[in-house]
Amino acid sequence: MPALHFAPTSIMATLHAVNGSANSSVSLSVFQDQSSASLIRPTQSLSYEIANHAKAYLEANQYATGYAFLSTLLTTGVVASTEAQRYPALLAPAPQLAFAVSLIAYPPITTKAQSSNKVAGADAALRYLQNVQNTISPLDAIRRKAFVFPDERTRRRTMAQRQSASLSPGTPGRLDLLGGIAANGQSIWYRATDFWHIVGWAFNCSASHKKRWERWKLWLEVMLDYLEAEFEARVHLCNEAGTKSEEILMESLLWHYISSEPPESRTTRLRIIRAVLAMDTSHSGSSYPEIWEDETLEPTAPDKDTFLHEIDIENGQLGDFGRDDEDVVMQNAPSTTRSGTKSRPRGRRSVPTETQGNDEDIIEIGSVGEAVDRLGGIEALQLRRRLLTLLSRVAQMLPRQFTSLEDLVEVLAEELVRLPTMFLSPIVSMVALPEPLQIALNADLLRPLVKGELPDYISIRPTQSHMEDYFLPRRATAESYATNAKISLIVEQMFMYMMNAQALEATDRLRKAVENGCEARGSLYGTGRKKRGNATEESHAKFVLQSSTERLLGLLEVLEISKGKPPQPRQDTGRSMSLSFNSDLSSPPESDIEEEEDEE
């Protein structure tokens, strides 16, 4: 491959413009705009001189300048490249790519930053990774190498180096090493147990630490963009070869993350699913603790006494030169152990909860809107959905090494059914699995709530007679609003699925099944009057049940009208008819809550 030649004056002039700009993010955005419209190009490693130049910037904590420089190298040749002639893109060494991933959420230059210039460094690292995503093939070996967690031996060695408080640059001539605490002991690759530890903590932040979530959201988006692209590129390779090559798929980074623990173990699958569903309960808080010590605490003004002011070159005292505030903030932070065991972060806000099952928390949520917020908002729900879709894709392609689709759905259903009623609706709506799995998940959610066997929808397609016989008329055996509300929500989702699939006809038998089920689930007295937490859940669930009943009857009427059948008069379904179909679904009526509390 011919060597590429650059005009150093042009590159340095660009960097000077970036450094001299009052807002470097404006200049840096040009690189992203250039790269986003570019073709996927072959890569060429940086020469030693250029890579070492970038390394010097990063080790001096000049992150904005360093990654602007690397972005310039990466995007050079974008305009000249065509489908017929794709000029190589100059890609940074793996340690510099890995460091960029860590900087996206690194507290001292994000939520604990003392100046906007610090945040610019984290944003520049993010833009560089986005440019790499748009320019470099997801199958590139350097990218794959950059995002791998070190083994235990490397982790211990790096921790020992950090504990010696050595902030010296990396060994001269070693481009595979970066000096400084941020790239070593305080790097995300050494602080986190594995990828799922980060996922669980990120979603914990989406629930309770919104400021930190703003950075973790960016981190998850970058990583998911890469994981999705790389796995599908490997599937494409298998399709081109006309065979499902397990070896090709097992070389993916996604499989590396899944197999960090025995992938065939049900315990491993549970840990992964719980990370995706984490929302800062006591269980998820202890299972997926913070990555950096006290990262959720508000920043404090730096202590001037911690900096060296005396300059004595012979004895290695350089004052503040070459030493940045994030080094002082983080150098004494304790490490997370390989098992992830760590004290619960200080400064967490307490969340009123009640216990359901063995060790799960129920957070007192009074509306669907509050439930969505507790789940991190729409953006967090979308990211959770992308992760679940990825996992189902792996189960589909590697069932022998990982798990079957049936088992994955079963594990997911076990976790979802334990959630409070208000959470079930947004989560079930959020999960969009491939067609055979969507209805199977809903059926699995119903199994622990009703008596009798249900068909296995992994192997068979649901029919209208299944809906009429197995699902629409169902109610719980207990006099519980919460349980019957969950059944109603699940049946509602299944009805919508069947409508969208054009699998329902507007028959009298279908209407009878819908009305009988609504009446059966609505003829309740509720439970939990002796327990305040349970009474609150019951009053909220009563509202959810009533609202779901109205929507289900409304869907039936829409189906009948769409099939040319005139609307039928509604059967009296008792209590469940106390709300109109167009009522506000954002919160339960206050009178219901007060009534339950008075009955105590």
TORDRENZA-860415 format. One record per residue (C-alpha): x negated, y, z negated. Coordinates in steps of 0.25 Angstrom, whole numbers. Example, Ala and Ser with C-alpha at 12.3 -4.5 7.8 and 13.67 -1.06 7.14 Angstrom:
east,north,up
-49,-18,-31 $
-55,-4,-29 $
//
This chain:
east,north,up
0,0,0 $
-6,13,4 $
-10,23,-7 $
-1,36,-8 $
-8,49,-9 $
-3,61,-17 $
-6,75,-18 $
-10,77,-32 $
-7,92,-31 $
7,90,-27 $
9,80,-39 $
3,89,-49 $
11,101,-43 $
24,94,-46 $
20,90,-60 $
16,105,-62 $
30,109,-58 $
36,99,-67 $
28,103,-79 $
30,118,-76 $
45,117,-75 $
53,121,-86 $
62,109,-84 $
54,98,-79 $
66,89,-78 $
70,97,-66 $
57,94,-59 $
58,80,-63 $
72,78,-57 $
66,80,-43 $
59,67,-44 $
71,60,-48 $
79,66,-37 $
68,62,-27 $
67,48,-32 $
82,45,-33 $
83,47,-18 $
71,38,-14 $
69,24,-9 $
64,13,-18 $
50,13,-15 $
38,4,-17 $
29,7,-28 $
14,10,-29 $
6,11,-42 $
0,24,-46 $
-15,25,-45 $
-23,25,-58 $
-25,40,-57 $
-11,44,-55 $
-5,34,-66 $
-15,39,-76 $
-11,53,-73 $
3,50,-76 $
-1,42,-88 $
-9,54,-94 $
4,62,-93 $
12,52,-101 $
1,49,-111 $
1,64,-114 $
16,64,-116 $
18,72,-103 $
30,63,-99 $
37,73,-90 $
24,76,-82 $
20,62,-82 $
33,56,-76 $
35,68,-67 $
22,65,-61 $
26,50,-60 $
39,54,-53 $
31,62,-43 $
23,50,-40 $
35,41,-39 $
43,50,-30 $
32,54,-20 $
35,48,-7 $
51,48,-9 $
54,58,2 $
44,50,12 $
50,36,9 $
60,30,18 $
67,16,20 $
56,13,29 $
44,19,22 $
45,19,7 $
32,25,1 $
27,19,-12 $
31,26,-25 $
21,28,-36 $
26,21,-49 $
20,24,-63 $
13,12,-70 $
23,3,-79 $
18,10,-92 $
22,24,-87 $
36,18,-82 $
38,11,-95 $
35,24,-103 $
45,32,-95 $
56,22,-99 $
52,24,-114 $
51,39,-113 $
66,40,-108 $
71,38,-123 $
58,41,-131 $
63,49,-142 $
52,60,-144 $
54,65,-130 $
69,63,-129 $
78,65,-141 $
67,68,-151 $
60,78,-141 $
55,91,-146 $
56,98,-133 $
62,96,-119 $
49,94,-113 $
48,81,-120 $
62,76,-115 $
57,80,-101 $
47,69,-102 $
57,58,-105 $
66,63,-94 $
54,63,-84 $
52,48,-88 $
66,45,-85 $
66,52,-72 $
54,45,-68 $
60,31,-71 $
73,35,-63 $
64,39,-51 $
57,25,-52 $
71,19,-52 $
74,26,-39 $
61,24,-33 $
55,10,-37 $
60,-4,-35 $
66,-10,-47 $
58,-22,-44 $
45,-14,-45 $
35,-21,-55 $
30,-9,-62 $
44,-5,-66 $
47,-19,-71 $
34,-19,-79 $
37,-5,-85 $
50,-9,-92 $
46,-22,-99 $
45,-22,-114 $
31,-26,-119 $
29,-40,-126 $
28,-41,-141 $
12,-41,-141 $
12,-28,-133 $
22,-22,-142 $
14,-25,-154 $
1,-20,-148 $
8,-7,-144 $
14,-5,-158 $
1,-7,-164 $
-5,4,-155 $
6,13,-159 $
5,11,-174 $
-10,15,-172 $
-4,29,-167 $
-13,29,-155 $
-8,40,-146 $
-20,39,-136 $
-18,37,-121 $
-18,24,-115 $
-31,17,-112 $
-38,24,-100 $
-36,17,-87 $
-24,9,-92 $
-12,13,-84 $
-4,2,-91 $
-5,9,-104 $
1,22,-109 $
-4,29,-121 $
4,36,-132 $
14,32,-142 $
26,34,-133 $
21,24,-123 $
17,14,-133 $
23,11,-147 $
34,21,-145 $
38,16,-131 $
52,10,-129 $
45,-2,-124 $
38,-5,-137 $
49,1,-147 $
61,-7,-141 $
62,-22,-143 $
67,-24,-129 $
77,-18,-119 $
89,-22,-126 $
84,-15,-139 $
84,-2,-131 $
98,-5,-125 $
104,-7,-138 $
98,5,-145 $
101,14,-133 $
116,10,-134 $
115,12,-149 $
111,26,-146 $
122,28,-136 $
132,25,-148 $
125,33,-159 $
113,41,-154 $
118,49,-142 $
106,58,-141 $
97,46,-140 $
107,39,-130 $
104,50,-120 $
90,45,-119 $
93,30,-120 $
104,31,-109 $
93,36,-100 $
84,25,-103 $
95,14,-101 $
99,20,-88 $
85,19,-83 $
83,5,-87 $
96,0,-82 $
93,6,-69 $
81,-2,-68 $
86,-15,-74 $
98,-15,-64 $
90,-11,-52 $
79,-22,-55 $
88,-33,-58 $
97,-31,-46 $
84,-30,-37 $
80,-43,-42 $
94,-49,-39 $
93,-43,-25 $
80,-51,-24 $
87,-63,-28 $
98,-61,-18 $
88,-59,-6 $
81,-72,-10 $
95,-79,-9 $
93,-84,-23 $
94,-80,-38 $
80,-80,-42 $
80,-80,-57 $
65,-77,-58 $
67,-64,-50 $
78,-59,-59 $
71,-63,-72 $
59,-54,-68 $
69,-42,-70 $
67,-32,-81 $
81,-35,-85 $
78,-49,-87 $
66,-46,-95 $
74,-37,-105 $
85,-48,-106 $
74,-59,-109 $
67,-51,-119 $
74,-61,-129 $
78,-75,-124 $
88,-72,-113 $
96,-84,-115 $
99,-82,-129 $
113,-77,-133 $
106,-68,-144 $
99,-61,-133 $
112,-58,-125 $
119,-53,-137 $
107,-44,-140 $
108,-38,-126 $
123,-37,-126 $
123,-30,-140 $
112,-20,-135 $
121,-16,-123 $
133,-14,-132 $
125,-8,-144 $
132,5,-150 $
124,7,-163 $
132,-2,-172 $
124,-7,-184 $
121,-20,-176 $
116,-13,-164 $
109,-3,-172 $
100,-14,-178 $
99,-23,-166 $
95,-11,-157 $
88,-1,-166 $
82,12,-161 $
70,11,-152 $
62,23,-158 $
62,26,-173 $
72,36,-176 $
75,40,-162 $
89,44,-165 $
85,55,-175 $
84,69,-171 $
71,75,-168 $
63,82,-178 $
53,94,-177 $
39,88,-176 $
30,89,-188 $
18,98,-185 $
10,91,-195 $
10,78,-187 $
2,85,-175 $
-13,86,-175 $
-17,101,-173 $
-32,99,-176 $
-40,96,-163 $
-52,87,-165 $
-56,81,-152 $
-67,73,-157 $
-58,66,-168 $
-46,64,-158 $
-38,75,-164 $
-31,83,-153 $
-21,91,-160 $
-7,90,-153 $
-14,87,-139 $
-10,74,-132 $
0,71,-144 $
15,74,-142 $
26,75,-152 $
32,61,-148 $
19,54,-152 $
21,60,-166 $
35,57,-167 $
34,43,-163 $
20,38,-167 $
25,33,-181 $
38,27,-177 $
39,13,-181 $
41,2,-171 $
53,-7,-168 $
50,-21,-169 $
51,-31,-158 $
64,-37,-165 $
70,-23,-165 $
72,-24,-180 $
71,-10,-185 $
78,-1,-196 $
91,6,-192 $
87,20,-187 $
88,31,-196 $
98,42,-193 $
109,34,-187 $
123,39,-189 $
132,29,-197 $
144,24,-189 $
156,19,-196 $
158,4,-193 $
166,-8,-197 $
161,-22,-195 $
167,-32,-185 $
162,-46,-184 $
148,-49,-191 $
139,-38,-188 $
146,-28,-178 $
150,-14,-181 $
163,-8,-177 $
162,7,-175 $
175,14,-178 $
179,20,-165 $
192,27,-163 $
193,28,-148 $
188,23,-135 $
180,36,-133 $
173,34,-146 $
170,20,-142 $
164,24,-129 $
155,34,-136 $
150,24,-146 $
146,15,-134 $
138,27,-129 $
147,33,-119 $
150,30,-105 $
135,30,-101 $
132,20,-112 $
143,11,-107 $
138,12,-93 $
124,8,-97 $
130,-4,-106 $
138,-8,-94 $
125,-8,-85 $
118,-17,-95 $
129,-27,-96 $
130,-28,-81 $
115,-30,-80 $
116,-41,-91 $
128,-48,-83 $
119,-47,-70 $
108,-55,-77 $
118,-65,-82 $
123,-67,-68 $
109,-68,-62 $
102,-76,-73 $
112,-84,-81 $
102,-95,-84 $
92,-86,-90 $
101,-76,-97 $
115,-80,-99 $
128,-82,-91 $
138,-72,-88 $
148,-79,-96 $
139,-78,-108 $
135,-64,-106 $
150,-60,-105 $
153,-68,-118 $
142,-61,-126 $
146,-48,-121 $
161,-51,-125 $
157,-55,-139 $
150,-42,-141 $
161,-33,-135 $
173,-40,-142 $
167,-36,-156 $
167,-22,-153 $
178,-12,-158 $
190,-11,-150 $
187,3,-145 $
174,-2,-139 $
180,-13,-131 $
187,-5,-121 $
175,4,-116 $
165,-8,-116 $
174,-18,-109 $
177,-7,-99 $
162,-4,-98 $
158,-18,-95 $
158,-21,-80 $
153,-35,-78 $
154,-42,-64 $
168,-47,-60 $
167,-61,-66 $
162,-55,-80 $
171,-44,-82 $
184,-52,-84 $
175,-63,-92 $
170,-52,-102 $
185,-48,-105 $
189,-62,-106 $
177,-65,-116 $
181,-53,-124 $
195,-58,-126 $
191,-72,-130 $
188,-69,-145 $
200,-60,-146 $
211,-70,-141 $
214,-85,-143 $
213,-95,-131 $
203,-98,-120 $
201,-88,-109 $
196,-91,-95 $
181,-90,-91 $
181,-78,-81 $
166,-80,-78 $
170,-92,-69 $
185,-89,-65 $
192,-76,-60 $
203,-70,-69 $
217,-71,-63 $
230,-64,-66 $
235,-76,-73 $
223,-76,-82 $
227,-61,-86 $
241,-65,-88 $
238,-78,-96 $
225,-75,-104 $
223,-60,-106 $
235,-51,-104 $
244,-57,-115 $
233,-59,-125 $
232,-54,-139 $
224,-56,-151 $
228,-66,-162 $
225,-56,-173 $
233,-44,-176 $
222,-35,-172 $
223,-22,-164 $
208,-23,-162 $
208,-37,-156 $
220,-35,-147 $
215,-21,-142 $
203,-28,-137 $
211,-39,-130 $
219,-28,-124 $
207,-20,-119 $
201,-33,-113 $
214,-37,-106 $
215,-23,-101 $
201,-24,-95 $
204,-37,-89 $
217,-32,-83 $
210,-20,-76 $
199,-30,-71 $
210,-38,-65 $
217,-26,-59 $
204,-21,-53 $
202,-35,-47 $
216,-35,-40 $
218,-48,-48 $
232,-44,-54 $
246,-44,-49 $
257,-36,-55 $
266,-47,-60 $
277,-49,-70 $
268,-59,-77 $
256,-50,-78 $
265,-39,-84 $
270,-48,-94 $
256,-53,-98 $
252,-38,-100 $
264,-34,-108 $
264,-47,-117 $
249,-45,-120 $
251,-30,-123 $
263,-33,-132 $
255,-45,-139 $
243,-36,-142 $
251,-24,-146 $
260,-32,-157 $
250,-31,-168 $
249,-26,-182 $
234,-23,-182 $
224,-28,-193 $
213,-22,-202 $
222,-14,-211 $
214,-18,-223 $
200,-13,-217 $
199,1,-213 $
189,-1,-202 $
197,-12,-196 $
210,-4,-197 $
203,8,-189 $
199,-2,-178 $
213,-8,-178 $
219,6,-176 $
210,9,-165 $
212,-4,-158 $
227,-2,-159 $
226,10,-151 $
217,3,-141 $
227,-8,-140 $
238,1,-137 $
230,9,-126 $
225,-4,-120 $
239,-9,-119 $
244,3,-112 $
233,3,-102 $
235,-12,-99 $
250,-10,-96 $
246,2,-88 $
237,-6,-80 $
248,-16,-78 $
257,-5,-72 $
246,0,-63 $
245,-14,-58 $
260,-16,-55 $
260,-2,-48 $
248,-5,-39 $
255,-18,-35 $
268,-11,-32 $
276,-16,-44 $
284,-6,-51 $
280,-3,-65 $
287,-12,-75 $
293,-7,-89 $
283,-10,-100 $
286,-20,-110 $
286,-16,-125 $
273,-20,-131 $
275,-15,-145 $
264,-7,-152 $
255,-7,-140 $
264,2,-133 $
263,14,-143 $
253,22,-134 $
256,27,-120 $
247,22,-108 $
242,36,-106 $
238,39,-121 $
225,44,-125 $
216,32,-127 $
204,40,-133 $
208,37,-148 $
219,30,-156 $
231,37,-162 $
227,43,-176 $
240,38,-181 $
236,24,-179 $
223,25,-187 $
230,32,-198 $
241,21,-199 $
230,10,-200 $
223,18,-211 $
236,20,-219 $
239,5,-218 $
226,2,-225 $
//
